[in-house]
Amino acid sequence: MYDCPQRGFGIITFLLKYHPKGYVMRLSRYFLPVLKENPSEAQIVSHRLMLRAGMIKQAAAGIYSWLPMGFKVLRKLENIVHEEQARAGHIAIQMPILQSADLWRESGRYDDYGQEMLRMQDRHGRDMLFTPTAEELVTDIFRGHVSSYKDLPLTLYQIQWKFRDEIRPRFGVMRGREFYMKDGYNFDLTKEDALHSYNRHLVSYLRTYERMGLQAIPMRADSGPIGGDDTHEFLVLADTGESEVFYDSAVTDLTFGDRDIDYDNREQCQAILEEFTSKYARTDETHDEVLFNKIPEERRRVARGIEVGQIFYFGTKYSEPLGATVQGPDGKPVPVHMGSHGIGVSRLIGAIIEASHDDKGIIWPEGVTPFHCGIVNLKQGDEEADAACAKIYKALTALGLEPLYDDRNERAGGKFATMDLIGLPWRITVGPRGLKNGVVELTSRRTGESEELSPEAAVIKIAEIYEDIA
Amino acid sequence: MYDCPQRGFGIITFLLKYHPKGYVMRLSRYFLPVLKENPSEAQIVSHRLMLRAGMIKQAAAGIYSWLPMGFKVLRKLENIVHEEQARAGHIAIQMPILQSADLWRESGRYDDYGQEMLRMQDRHGRDMLFTPTAEELVTDIFRGHVSSYKDLPLTLYQIQWKFRDEIRPRFGVMRGREFYMKDGYNFDLTKEDALHSYNRHLVSYLRTYERMGLQAIPMRADSGPIGGDDTHEFLVLADTGESEVFYDSAVTDLTFGDRDIDYDNREQCQAILEEFTSKYARTDETHDEVLFNKIPEERRRVARGIEVGQIFYFGTKYSEPLGATVQGPDGKPVPVHMGSHGIGVSRLIGAIIEASHDDKGIIWPEGVTPFHCGIVNLKQGDEEADAACAKIYKALTALGLEPLYDDRNERAGGKFATMDLIGLPWRITVGPRGLKNGVVELTSRRTGESEELSPEAAVIKIAEIYEDIA
């Protein structure tokens, strides 16, 4: 590698450009409409906390506006998904929200889909629908542009708003009607190649969820309306989950960690699939009592889980009716082998909160927190406290971190309660008394533990915490 | 500022994390379905070039899928808009795509909007619509959460897919039905405050368009169905524009440049508004022949323009019917003064191409190019050429830049034609003959000029070009 990285790209300049002034925030200028009361309509803790922390506001049944802090977390999750998909060699596209009914008639799903599909007619009377998934449209893109096996393998994905007209939307964003979803589609020449794509998705998903601070267990599942032979759902264990799950407790000991993955390496991906799926773990749809009872009794677990993703291999189910063929090595046309792979991006926020909160509020994992650190000024208007807060704010910003500075004229108790509710993992508390001794307080939201240290040391510590995350 | 920025945040590590492997691309693994023939359905050059360069594919009339390179440009524009809105102190939210008809009945626009609004019923028979704009919904968010003048000023914005059922969609993404738009809404206590918000938007838009390599001229316009007193449209001059425009040629001499803006400074923002709007510049809707004829004859211009944004001040038009009031300083409720402000993000891609192309293809401005630099290997399979390309690719990547490496087994002519068509501003050409003399060729897409220099020097030059842009 050439010896030129230092030329001009001063890190501070670069980072300030990447996070221009304004991305970071003072609370007096932000829009964070926290609620003091528990909203009566919310039945589960994530819904309650998202409303209380001013992250979402209901616009209609199962349809939400994402307020600033909610949107910030949504973007963070979206970026993690994009980064991990790119790492696996998958290519981002964006398909439209409205689709023509014609394609869905070609695949035969237009009539099958039932009342969950939202249908409408445009001004010329053409049948349209709000996309619930995009197997048909992506296959149409493929068949229009790819004609040779030499252009395979290919995996296209998008992150886009979807709609499913749930009869009883509930649990906030966990079971909404309009939701943000990553949906990816692989196109391969053979079943063997497509199964490698399947494995590659499984590996990338494990990595994605772990970066979000979640343990999501792949479980053998039912393929439902997508169809196909092989499918795994990823479930986050939580009492409020909608699915009943059965598993060997040994699966919860597995962690993905910081492995170096070569996504082209079939053996490596296959080995990871086996590592994470060979132990018994199934949803009620595929549960097998006989197999389950073979697990040593002390390791048998029956619990509830939130589904946060699913991967499918379905072979030529769509490529055949839609005529998505390529010319094979022998010159003859063959239908491509496909699979589809989804992550429920908006629903993940609910799952993360279900898995990470206490009775004071949310506790964000560092990888997805909307702000890296809160700054609480105990005495707004005090010259030294104001100056120290401004200096800390500026130093964190210059490091490319995003602090949220509570600069309001409020009592300390109120400020602490807000910080606890919105769940930033770290808080720097600055007051005249501490400053006299040259110290501020650094507090972990998760443990509640505090330490006193100099403002400089507090900034460095925050920087070190986020070094491998931000 | 504390002296800690170097601790741990090695720039290379950081940049590689920000642009993980895979964000950058080798063409043999990318999906860039370029067309050799001119598509017959495209009437204007931007539509033609977007189809030929494999950026979009029509899914239905006026509805497009964004293929990988198109989506990449769309994301770049989106990020520029986010950065400039953040700089102006505006706060990002995300409102849903489907809205309930009830709110639109409250404002009285449900019946007014006519056939351009796409309406539907959900499974329970409730009237819904695909959002064409969001004055009602954002006002509902405001009235639900803000009650005191102390929480003003507030500007919320989103970038979201919209739908308008154009009777004759055409010109590709320039006049599509489903389009990606930034829409922002300011809430202020007084008319004077709201006019400062108006000015702040004008300033931030000038800066936004210039970063995209566009000259967009603010012109006095008609307020149309949004309503209100003050409004400016931003127009990019192009023969294919739909609006006839009349202006003093002196306006095209104005550039925003690298000004240091304090968006809280009313005088500064007002002065910029005056600088950019005091010369005559109007669309046909507000054109005044008498005023126009007062311009010295040699400076009078009649031309065509593409509308890429519009700002409005409309006072209490929505806050009154929807009851969006705050408690004023005297304790009495007052309806807030509002405006709304839009940028047509997807349409901008068409406008940029209309303004920047030649007969070989697109010429991307550096600020929005999907890849910073192309790498053309003249002899794929030649050991030295392959190694040199890999080294250049790695060095650019390590600098946080995104090269597109044409590593296909194709003739040089075909590779050059593709690079010219897709319009990357810079190309590094690597071949065995040059390498024998220790040089590669660096070519500017805009001027066509080439220079020979060492691979190291070529990488440094690309880095310097993007130093203030990437």
Interface residues (C-beta under 8 A of the other chain):
Chain A: M1 Y2 C4 P5 Q6 R7 G8 F9 I11 I12 F14 L15 Y18 P20 K21 G22 Y23 R29 Y30 F31 P33 G54 K57 A59 A60 I63 Y64 S65 W66 L67 P68 G70 F71 K72 L74 E83 Q85 A86 R87 A88 G89 H90 I91 A92 I93 Q94 M95 P96 I97 L98 Q99 S100 Q115 E116 L118 R119 M120 D122 R123 R126 M128 F130 L137 D140 I141 G144 H145 V146 L154 L156 W161 F163 D165 I167 R177 E178 K391 K394 A395 A398 L399 G400 P455 E456 V459 I460 A463 E464 E467
Chain B: M1 Y2 C4 P5 Q6 R7 G8 F9 I11 I12 F14 L15 Y18 P20 K21 G22 Y23 R29 Y30 F31 P33 G54 K57 A59 A60 I63 Y64 S65 W66 L67 P68 G70 F71 K72 L74 E83 Q85 A86 R87 A88 G89 H90 I91 A92 I93 Q94 M95 P96 I97 L98 Q99 S100 Q115 E116 L118 R119 M120 D122 R123 R126 M128 F130 L137 D140 I141 G144 H145 V146 L154 L156 Q158 W161 F163 D165 I167 R177 E178 K391 K394 A395 A398 L399 G400 P455 E456 V459 I460 A463 E464 E467
